[in-house]
């Protein structure tokens, strides 16, 4: 029961943080997310855990809108990056999430003493079938940023038709989070079939799943990247 309660609290904290990111992205000139300044105690640990779950997207407004982050929020993000590096046996998605956070930290704070760790391997993405590829890319959607090169983005570039198939499958299965994450990647990929109708597809995903702030976050990020927001 206690573990279930903790999971519910973390889920709520992640949703609140994602809602703040969406609001900041939509606000344009006001990109503050409002991360907690006090990261001590149980509430602070919960906040840091929420940042780690959301990953690099916790700082997405500063990255996409190219605006300096609030110093207090940057400090919280830095603590989330530095306090809990992944264990050697961590899953690839966990290692990639940490790598993406470290890359974002260096981007928003060039004075950061440590750069991103070495890229984890991504060979499994080339070997995955199109369904698995889409699932994994949706989890790693915070890595989908204009002009950012890594092994995951290169794997996605090599398989735009497979990602498009996965996007359609996710929509048909009403898996709005997966569809939004895949759609975010597709916004950046060359060679996406015109017949996909990505713009209207993302509008539909937002209509059906936009009450979930994680869905809204990826859809709004895709829109900003498609319309040429400063990055």
Helices and strands as residue ranges (DSSP letters): H 2-27, H 41-54, G 55-59, H 60-65, H 71-83, H 92-108, H 123-127, H 130-139, G 141-143, H 151-157, H 160-172, H 176-188, G 194-196, H 198-209, H 213-226
